[in-house]
Amino acid sequence: MKQQESVFTAGSKAFTAEQALTVGQLNRMAGRVLQDTFGVVKVVGELSNFTRAASGHWYFTLKDAGAAVRAVMFRSAAARVDFRPREGDQVEVLARVSLYEARGDFQLGVERMQLAGAGDVWQRFARLKALLQAEGLFDAGRKQLLPPDIHTVGIVSSLKAAALQDVLTTLRRRAPQLRVIIYPAAVQGQQAPAELIAAIGAAESRQECDVLLVVRGGGSFEDLDAFNHEGLVRRLAGCSLPVVSGVGHESDFTLTDFVADVRAPTPTAAAELVSPDRRQALQQLAHRGHRLAAGMQHQLERLAQRLDMAERLLRSPGQQLQVRHQRLAQLAGRLSQAMTCRLPSPQQRLERQTERLQRSMTTCLADSRNRLQRGETLLRAPQTGPAAFRLQRAEERLAQASGLNWQRAAQRLDRAETSLGLISPLAVLGRGYAIVRDENGRLLASAADAATGQPLDVQLRDGRLAVTVDAVRPA
């Protein structure tokens, strides 16, 4: 019995089961079937994974509680939209059902778009954000500064997440000396918020790290929903460790970004925030090393100069002894010259004092003699009454004045003798010095003034010595 062939029609062509189709032919045929079957349809859904390409085309997903469909809106159609679409917007679109042949993806080609009301996920996010912000959980005043010296970094993320590997690679490249501790937790799904809260609690209770990174890679708004959980946000707000949030891409925002002490646009950026650049640190270290070496060299040069100066000032004991001998010889010469110059002076002062004393005594005697003569004259005359009394008083005053004059003269003489004794060369001789004269009576002030065999007269305190020079020894 001959087998019956299967036949189906696609457009104006009929194909049998025995014919082989290419993938491109199959996708084109399926696309025509979809376009012919549905034509232009109106669809209501929530915007998700919205992307604006550099070409001006929009790529997004329309979804509801149980399904999702990809959609594209080309630049010419997107230019006619009178609002700025955002994640979570509930929109109503007029689209053609088609198939993207290159990948075989079922998609909508949107020609019109208008708002149909905000989506449930976005509304819940907006309400919770407003509530937490009103409580002050996002205030900058309650946020901590990152410590200046970080030695240990804690990471809260999934062990299977690509973002964790990016963070570890960045830390290893920039600062391999840092210690890293991972606190594993799911970052997506219903169990994710509870595991994230537990991991943060473990890091805080163990106090092993200086800063805590909460990281996850990019994804749709729904994929990041775990980081919008109210319990997680409140746990991060009460964490004693400085927290850096690196969730999603730069355009993604979650509530953990608002409550964290520092928000990083990506997980890699979060790792860069807490790790000093190794190359920059090495450059700084090298610069400081050069400065230290230059400072030490300058210090050594300065000390070497001080040593040279001290060496020039330092003399050997022999040199110091020679200098002291020269100084002693100079002082001895000055002393001899001073004695020679001052020797006639005491004699002259003694003579002057003697002359003054003689003049004073002569004056006193003459005055006394005159007074005596006047007294004798008065005595010769008969004295009676008040005159006799005045004469007696005059005699008494004369006797007192004469005694006082003699006493004052004796005191001046004693002072003169004491002064002469202090400045007399004989007092110097009493301390062991001597006065040397040659045979002509001339004083000798230097050894060079004497010759071998010359007779000299040496005057001591209590006598004189006649000596002969055996040898002349200069200092």
C-alpha positions in Angstrom: 0.0 0.0 0.0 1.4 3.3 -1.0 2.1 5.7 2.0 0.0 8.9 1.9 2.1 12.1 1.8 1.4 15.0 4.2 0.8 18.3 2.5 0.5 21.9 4.0 0.2 25.2 2.4 2.2 28.4 3.4 1.0 31.4 1.5 0.8 30.4 -2.1 3.3 27.6 -1.9 2.5 24.0 -0.9 5.2 22.0 0.9 5.2 18.2 1.6 6.8 16.5 4.5 9.5 15.1 2.3 10.9 18.6 1.6 13.7 19.9 4.0 13.4 23.5 5.2 16.2 25.7 6.4 15.8 27.5 9.7 15.5 30.8 8.0 12.7 29.5 5.8 10.9 28.1 8.8 11.1 31.4 10.7 9.9 33.4 7.8 7.0 31.1 7.2 6.1 31.2 10.9 6.3 35.0 10.9 4.0 35.3 7.9 1.5 33.0 9.7 1.5 35.1 12.8 1.1 38.4 10.8 -1.7 37.0 8.7 -3.4 35.5 11.7 -3.3 38.4 14.2 -2.6 41.5 12.2 -2.6 44.6 14.5 -3.5 44.0 18.1 -3.9 46.1 21.2 -2.0 44.8 24.3 -2.0 46.0 27.9 1.0 45.2 30.1 3.7 46.5 32.5 7.0 47.8 31.1 10.1 45.9 32.1 13.7 45.6 31.0 13.3 48.9 29.1 16.3 49.8 27.0 17.0 52.8 24.7 19.5 51.8 22.0 22.0 54.2 20.4 20.1 53.9 17.2 17.0 55.4 18.8 15.0 52.1 18.9 13.3 50.9 22.1 13.5 47.3 23.4 11.4 46.2 26.3 9.2 43.5 27.8 5.5 43.6 28.3 4.3 41.5 31.2 1.4 40.7 33.5 1.1 38.4 36.5 1.6 35.2 34.5 3.3 35.9 31.2 5.7 38.2 29.3 6.4 39.0 25.7 9.3 40.8 24.1 8.6 44.0 22.1 10.5 46.4 19.9 9.5 50.0 19.0 11.5 51.5 16.1 12.8 55.1 16.2 10.2 56.5 13.9 7.3 55.2 16.1 9.1 56.0 19.4 9.5 59.6 18.3 5.7 60.0 18.4 5.3 58.9 22.1 4.4 61.9 24.2 5.8 60.6 27.6 9.0 59.1 28.9 8.5 55.4 29.6 9.9 54.0 32.8 10.2 50.6 34.4 6.9 49.6 36.0 4.7 51.8 33.8 1.4 50.2 32.8 1.0 50.9 29.1 -1.3 50.1 26.3 0.3 49.4 22.9 -0.9 48.9 19.4 1.4 46.3 17.8 1.9 43.8 15.1 2.6 40.2 16.1 5.8 39.0 14.4 8.8 36.7 14.7 12.4 37.9 14.9 13.8 35.6 12.3 17.5 35.9 13.4 16.7 34.3 16.8 13.3 32.8 16.3 11.9 35.0 19.0 8.2 35.8 19.2 7.8 39.6 19.6 5.6 42.6 19.2 6.4 45.3 16.8 4.9 48.3 18.6 3.5 51.2 16.6 1.8 53.2 19.3 2.1 53.5 23.1 0.2 55.3 25.8 0.0 55.1 29.6 -2.5 52.8 31.1 -1.6 53.4 34.8 1.4 52.4 37.0 2.2 48.7 37.5 1.8 47.0 40.9 5.5 46.3 41.4 6.5 49.9 40.8 3.7 51.3 43.0 4.8 49.1 45.8 8.4 50.3 45.4 7.4 53.9 45.3 5.2 53.6 48.4 7.9 51.9 50.4 10.6 54.4 49.3 8.4 57.3 50.4 7.7 55.7 53.8 11.4 54.9 54.5 12.5 58.3 53.4 9.9 60.0 55.7 11.4 58.0 58.6 14.9 59.4 57.8 16.5 56.1 56.8 18.0 57.8 53.7 19.3 60.9 55.4 23.0 61.7 54.7 23.5 62.7 58.4 23.1 59.1 59.6 25.5 57.5 57.1 29.0 56.5 58.1 32.3 57.4 56.4 34.4 54.7 55.0 37.5 54.0 57.2 40.7 55.5 55.9 42.7 52.3 56.5 40.9 49.1 55.3 42.5 45.8 56.0 39.6 43.4 55.7 36.6 43.5 53.3 33.4 41.6 53.8 31.2 40.6 50.8 27.5 39.7 50.9 26.6 38.0 47.7 25.9 34.6 46.1 28.8 32.3 45.6 27.5 31.6 42.0 27.1 35.3 41.1 29.3 36.7 38.3 29.4 39.9 40.2 31.3 38.2 43.1 34.0 37.1 40.7 34.2 40.6 39.3 34.7 42.0 42.8 37.3 39.4 43.8 39.2 40.0 40.5 39.2 43.8 41.1 40.4 43.4 44.7 43.1 41.0 43.7 44.4 43.3 41.0 44.3 46.6 42.9 45.1 45.5 46.5 46.2 41.9 46.9 47.1 42.5 50.5 43.5 42.9 51.5 41.8 40.1 53.5 38.4 39.1 52.0 35.6 37.3 53.8 32.5 36.2 51.9 29.1 35.9 53.6 27.1 33.9 51.1 23.4 34.6 50.5 20.9 34.2 47.6 20.5 37.4 45.6 17.3 36.5 43.8 14.1 34.7 44.6 11.7 34.5 47.6 14.3 33.3 50.0 16.8 36.0 49.1 15.8 38.7 51.5 15.9 36.4 54.5 19.4 35.1 53.6 20.7 38.6 52.9 19.5 39.7 56.3 21.1 36.7 58.0 24.4 37.3 56.2 24.5 40.9 57.3 23.8 39.9 60.9 26.6 37.4 60.8 29.1 39.9 59.5 28.1 42.4 62.2 28.2 40.0 65.1 31.6 38.5 64.1 33.2 42.0 63.6 35.8 40.6 61.2 35.8 43.2 58.5 36.3 47.0 58.3 33.7 47.5 55.5 30.8 45.4 54.1 30.0 45.2 50.4 26.5 44.1 49.3 26.8 43.2 45.5 24.8 41.7 42.7 24.9 41.9 39.0 22.4 43.6 36.7 19.0 42.3 35.8 15.4 43.3 35.4 13.5 45.3 37.9 11.9 42.1 39.2 15.3 40.3 39.4 16.5 43.1 41.8 13.3 43.0 43.9 15.0 41.3 46.8 17.0 44.4 47.4 13.8 46.4 47.8 12.6 44.3 50.7 11.6 46.4 53.7 13.2 44.1 56.2 16.6 44.1 54.4 16.5 47.9 54.1 15.9 48.4 57.8 18.6 45.8 58.7 21.1 47.8 56.6 20.0 51.0 58.3 20.9 49.6 61.7 24.2 47.9 60.7 27.2 49.2 62.7 29.6 48.4 59.8 30.1 50.8 57.0 28.1 49.4 54.0 28.7 49.9 50.3 25.9 48.9 47.9 26.9 47.7 44.4 23.7 46.3 43.0 22.9 46.1 39.3 24.2 48.4 36.6 24.7 52.2 36.8 21.1 52.9 35.7 19.6 50.5 38.2 18.4 51.8 41.6 17.2 49.8 44.6 16.3 50.8 48.1 19.6 49.3 49.4 21.4 52.0 47.3 19.5 54.7 49.2 20.0 53.3 52.7 23.7 52.2 52.3 26.5 54.5 53.5 27.9 54.6 50.0 26.3 53.7 46.7 28.5 52.3 43.9 27.1 52.2 40.3 28.4 48.6 39.8 29.9 45.7 41.8 33.3 46.5 40.3 33.0 50.1 41.3 32.2 49.0 44.8 35.4 47.0 44.9 37.4 50.0 43.6 35.9 52.3 46.3 37.3 50.1 49.2 40.7 49.2 47.7 43.6 51.5 47.1 45.2 51.2 43.7 48.2 49.0 44.0 50.1 50.9 41.3 49.3 54.2 42.9 50.3 52.9 46.3 53.6 51.7 44.9 54.2 55.0 43.3 53.5 56.8 46.5 55.8 54.4 48.4 58.6 55.0 45.9 58.1 58.7 46.1 58.3 58.6 49.9 61.3 56.4 49.7 63.1 58.9 47.5 62.2 61.7 49.9 63.5 59.7 52.8 66.7 58.9 51.0 67.2 62.6 50.1 66.5 63.7 53.7 68.9 61.2 55.1 71.6 62.3 52.6 71.0 65.9 53.6 71.3 65.0 57.2 74.5 63.1 56.7 76.0 66.0 54.7 75.1 68.5 57.5 76.6 66.2 60.2 79.7 65.8 58.1 80.1 69.6 57.9 79.7 69.8 61.7 82.3 67.1 62.1 84.8 68.9 59.8 84.2 72.2 61.8 84.7 70.3 65.1 87.9 68.7 63.7 89.3 72.1 62.8 88.5 73.5 66.3 89.9 70.4 68.1 93.6 70.6 68.9 96.0 67.9 70.1 97.1 68.0 73.8 100.5 69.1 72.7 99.2 72.0 70.8 96.9 73.0 73.7 99.9 72.8 76.1 102.0 75.0 73.8 99.3 77.6 73.6 98.9 77.6 77.4 102.7 78.1 77.8 102.6 81.0 75.4 99.7 82.5 77.3 101.5 82.1 80.6 104.6 83.8 79.2 102.5 86.7 78.0 100.8 87.1 81.4 104.2 86.9 83.1 105.5 89.6 80.8 102.5 91.8 81.4 102.8 91.3 85.2 106.5 92.3 85.2 105.8 95.4 83.1 102.9 96.4 85.4 105.2 96.0 88.5 107.9 98.0 86.7 105.5 100.8 85.8 103.8 100.9 89.2 107.0 100.7 91.3 107.7 104.4 91.5 104.1 105.2 92.1 103.8 104.1 95.8 107.0 106.0 96.6 105.5 109.1 95.1 102.2 108.6 96.8 104.0 108.1 100.1 105.9 111.3 99.6 102.7 113.2 98.7 100.9 111.8 101.8 103.8 112.8 104.0 103.9 116.3 102.6 100.1 116.6 103.0 100.4 115.3 106.6 103.3 117.7 107.4 101.3 120.7 105.9 98.2 119.7 107.9 100.2 119.3 111.1 102.0 122.6 110.5 98.7 124.3 109.9 97.2 122.8 113.0 100.2 123.8 115.1 100.1 127.3 113.7 96.4 127.6 114.4 96.9 126.2 117.9 99.8 128.5 118.5 97.8 131.5 117.4 94.9 130.5 119.7 97.3 130.0 122.6 98.8 133.4 122.0 95.4 134.9 122.0 94.6 133.0 125.2 97.8 134.1 126.9 97.0 137.6 126.0 93.6 137.3 127.5 95.1 135.6 130.6 97.5 138.4 131.2 94.7 140.8 131.4 92.7 140.7 134.6 89.6 138.6 134.0 86.5 138.9 136.0 82.9 138.2 135.6 81.6 137.0 132.2 84.9 137.5 130.5 86.6 135.0 132.8 83.8 132.5 132.0 84.2 133.0 128.2 88.0 132.6 128.5 87.5 129.3 130.3 85.1 128.0 127.7 87.6 129.1 124.9 90.4 127.1 126.6 88.2 124.0 126.8 87.2 124.3 123.1 90.9 124.8 122.1 92.0 121.7 124.0 89.2 119.7 122.3 89.9 121.0 118.8 93.6 120.3 119.3 92.9 116.7 120.4 90.5 116.1 117.5 93.0 117.5 114.9 95.7 115.2 116.2 93.4 112.2 116.2 92.2 112.9 112.6 95.8 113.3 111.4 96.8 110.0 113.1 93.8 108.2 111.3 94.8 109.6 107.9 98.4 108.5 108.5 97.2 105.0 109.4 95.0 104.8 106.2 97.9 106.0 104.1 100.2 103.3 105.6 97.6 100.7 104.9 97.1 101.8 101.2 100.9 101.9 100.8 101.1 98.3 102.1 98.5 97.1 99.7 100.2 98.5 96.6 103.8 98.0 97.8 105.9 95.7 95.7 107.1 94.2 99.0 103.6 92.6 99.4 104.0 91.0 96.0 107.4 89.7 97.0 105.8 88.1 100.1 103.8 85.8 97.8 107.0 84.2 96.3 107.8 86.7 93.5 111.2 88.4 93.0 112.5 91.6 91.4 115.5 91.1 89.2 118.0 93.9 88.4 121.2 93.9 86.4 124.5 95.2 87.7 123.4 98.7 86.8 120.2 98.5 88.8 118.0 98.2 85.6 114.9 95.9 85.9 114.9 92.7 83.8 111.4 92.0 82.2 112.5 89.3 79.8 115.0 86.3 79.7 116.3 87.8 76.4 117.7 90.8 78.4 120.1 88.5 80.3 123.3 86.9 79.1 125.3 83.9 80.3 127.7 84.8 83.1 126.0 88.1 83.8 125.7 89.0 87.6 122.2 89.9 88.7 120.6 91.2 91.9 117.5 89.4 93.0 115.3 91.2 95.6 113.1 88.9 97.8 110.7 89.7 100.6 113.3 89.7 103.3 116.6 90.3 101.5 118.6 90.3 98.3 120.6 87.6 96.4 123.6 88.1 94.3 123.4 85.5 91.5 125.2 84.7 88.2 123.4 83.5 85.0 124.6 80.0 84.1 122.2 79.6 81.1 119.3 81.4 79.4 116.3 79.1 78.6 113.5 80.7 76.6 109.9 79.6 77.3 
